[in-house]
Amino acid sequence: MAGDVRRNYDLYLMAIPGVLYFIIFKYWPMYGVQIAFRQYTSVLGMTNSPWVGIKWFSEFFSSYQFSTLITNTFLISLYSLLVGFPIPILLALLLNSTTSLTFKKTVQLVTYAPHFISTVVLVSMLNVFFGQSFGLVNNVRDMLGFERVLYLGLPQYFRHLYVWSGVWQSMGWNAIIYISALSGVSGELHEAAMVEGANKFQRILHIDVPHILPTATILLIMNSGHLLSVGFDKVYLMQNAQNIRHSQVLSTYVYEMGILKGQQSYSTAIDLFNSVISFVMLIVVNRISRQLGETSLW
């Protein structure tokens, strides 16, 4: 081991910043997890605050908002996974099968660009398109003689707007890894399939899809670990008093209780519960994938 370090000291030196980053910003903050089990006050600090055990977890599980928060978070995450996961795969397969290089590059540019739009700008665009008073969609409805709809206020539209705007923003970027995987498919396989009389759809189904299936499985396993982890920024910016029934999720509730109401121990307990559930989901899905096939994270 010592000899290996001496021979490759330059590589180890390059790894030091990355290791320090994870130690300082990922592992050391885990020391604060104990706040979830204490009656934390800033005056006493973490170690001197009284120990209360699982009090905050019990309080959260018995609260009237528990079922609503879990349901909203799970439905949004599951909806995003069911819609957002296959679309980049389909986009990559379609782009890989096209013969026009100009068309392929144009579509890639158009679909990649939304990834670089900030969340604030994206939500502003939703207001421009779906606002009740001056939104483009409502203006068209008004011209056609239909009544204007409060898309951003009615709870039943929140999940659709959240999920499909996210799909539009990320599908091109998420397709990159599948396009890279498809680039490794040997052209001889397609030529042999064409000689045997296979059409384009059959070649995609029996050559391209099996080739990217291991990559898709790994990404599916990783995404399954976030079924109770909905991003804070976009939900919070789209949230209002009218759609709160469907838009209040665990991340926004943690912000409300921890930052706005100063209940740090309670909010830490909720976030720790979320992390534990995500970790368990990751392990379960990985084990199922390993039993059903040959692809898994470990």
N, C-alpha and C positions, 0 to 999 in steps of 0.2 A: 504493500500500500504506500509506504513512504517513498519507495523508488518510483512508483507511478506518479506521485505528486511532484517529485523532482523533475521527472522527464516532461511532464505536461503542466508545469507550474503556470504557464501563461493562460491555459484554459481555465484553471482553477481561479486565477485572478479575475478573469472575465466573469466568472460565475458569482463572485462575491457580491456585487450590487444586487443581483436577483435574489440571492439568499437573504441578504440583509433586508430587502424589501418585504419578503414574506415573513421574516421574523418580527420586524418592527410593526408592520401594518396589518398582518394577518393573525399571527400567533400571540404576540404580546397583548393585543386588545382583548383576547379571550379571558384574560385575568379579570375583566370587569363583568363576566357572566355571573359572578357571585352576587351581583346586585339583585338578580331575580329571586334570591333566597334571603334577602335582608330587607329591613325597614330602612331603606337608604335615605340619608339626608346629607347634603353637601357639607354641613358643619362637622359631622362626625367622620365623614369619609367612608370608603368601602369597608375597610377592615374593622372599624369601630362601630358601625351601624349594627343594631340588634338583629340577630338571626331569627327568621320567622318560618323557615322551612318552605313548604309548598303552599303557603297561604295565598300568594298571588295567582298561582296556577288554579287553585280551587275557586278563587273568586272569579277568574276569567271563565272557567268551564261552567260555572253556575249563573253567569250573567245572561241577561235576556238577549244580548247582542251576539252571543257566541255562535248560535246556529246561523244567523244572518251573515256574519262575517265569513264563516267557513264556506257557506253555500255560494256567496258572491265570489269569493276568491277562487274556489274550485271551478265554478262554472266558467268564469272568464279564462282561467288558465287552460281548462280542458277545451274550450271553444277555440282558443288561440292555437293549441297543439293540433287539434283535428283539422283545422283549416290551414294554418300557417306551415305545418310540416310537409304535407305532400306537394303543395304548390311550387316551391323551389325545385323539387325533384322533377315535376312535370315540365317546368320552364327549362331546366338543364337538358332534359331529353329532347325537347322540341328544338332548342338551339343547336344541339349536337347533330340532329338529323337534317338540318337545313343545308342546302348546297350553296346558297348565296352568302358569300363572306360579308358583303356590304350590309345586307339585311341583318345578319347575325350581330355584327358590331353595333349597328344602330339600336337594335333591341337591347343589347347588353348595356349600352350607354343610358338609354331611357330608363331601364329598370334598376340600374346601379345608382343613379343620381339621387333618388329619394332617400337613400341611406344616410346621406350627408346633411339632410335637413334636420335641424334641432327639434326637440320635442315641443318647445314653445311655438316655433313656427308652424309645426304640423297641427297643433291644436288651433292656432290662429286660422289656418287654412280651413279646418273643419267649421269654424265659425263663419268664415266667408262663404262657404258652400252651403251650409245647413242652417245658418241663422234664420230666425223666424221673420224678422223685419226686412232685412236686405240680403239674405242668403240667395245664392244663384238658384238652388233647387226650388226654393219657395217662390222665387220670381217666375220661374218657368211654370210652376203649378198655378200661380196667379194668372199668367197669360192664358193658360189652357182652361181657366174657369174653375179650378179646384181651390179648396180652402188651404190656407197656409198651415203648416204643421210645426209644432215646437219640437223638432228633432233632438236638440241638445238638452231639453228639459224633461221630456217624457222618459220614464225609466226603461220602458221596453225597447228603446232605440239605443241605449247606452252601450250595451255589449256589442251590438253589431257595428256601431261606429268605431268603438275601441279596437275590435279585432280586425276588421277589414282595412282600416287605415294603417294598422301595424303590418298587415300582409302586404299592402301596397308599398310601404316604406322599406321593408326588409327582404322581399322575395328575391330581388336581383342580387343582393349581396349574399344571401344565404345559398343561392344557386352556384356561387363560385366554386365551392368545394366539390360539388357534384360534377361540374364541368371539368374540373381538374382530374377527378377520378375517371371520367369518361375519356379524357385525352389519352389514357393509358390502354384503352381497348385496341387490340391489334386490328389493323385494317384487313388482314388476311381472313379473320373470322367472318367479317361482313362479306368479303368476296366469295368465300366458300359457301356462305348461306345463300347468296344471290345465285350461285351456280346451281344450288339445290332447289331453286325456285321460291325462296322465301321473300315475301314482300317487306316493305319498310317497317310496318307495324310488327310483324313477326320477328324481325331482326332486333327491334328495340326491346321486345318482350323477352326474347330468349338469349340475347347477347348483352345489351346495355344494362338492363335492369339487374340481372344477377351480378354484374360487375360492380355496381354501386351499392348493392344490398348491404354488404358489411359496413360501409361508411354510413349509410342511412340508419342501420341498427345502432351503431355507436352514438350517433347524434340523438336518436330517439331515447336511448337510455339516459343520456345526459339531460335532455329536455324533461324527461319524466321526473327528475329530481326537483323540478321547479313548479310542480302542480299547485303548490300553495304559496308561490312567490310571484305576485304580480307587481310589476314595477311601480314605484311611487309617483314619479314625476307626471307621467301622462294621465294617470287616474286622477291625481289631485287637481291638475289643470282643467280636466273635463268635468270635475265634480261640482255640483251646485245643490241648492236646497231642494230642488224639484226631483232630481234623479238620485238622491242620496240613498234611496231604498235599494238600488241595484249597484251603486258605485262605491259604497263603503266597503273597503277590503282591509285585510290585516295590516298592510303597510301604511295606509292612511290613518287607520285607527291607532297604530303605534305612535305615529307622529302626533295625533291629536292628544293622546293621553300622556305621552312623554314630554313633548315640547310645549304644547299649548296649556296643558293642565298640570304639568310638573310632577306627574306620577312616574318617576323613572323606574322604580322597582317593578311596578305593574307592567309597564310597556316593555321592559327587558324580558320579563317572564313570557309575554306573548311572542316576542321575537324569537326567544329561545325555543319555545314550543314549535314555531314555524320551522326553524332550522332542523330540529329533531325529526319532525315529520318528513321534511324533504330528504334528509339523510336516509331514513328508513325506506322511503319510496325508491330512492336510487339503488339501495341494496336489493330490494325485492325484485325490481324490474331487471336488474343485472343478473340475478340468479335465474329468473324465468327465461331470460334470453340465453343464458348459458345452457340451460336444460333443453330448450327447444332447438337450439342451433349451436354453431361453433363460435359465434361472435359474442364477446362480452368485454367489459372494461378490465376485469381481472378474473 
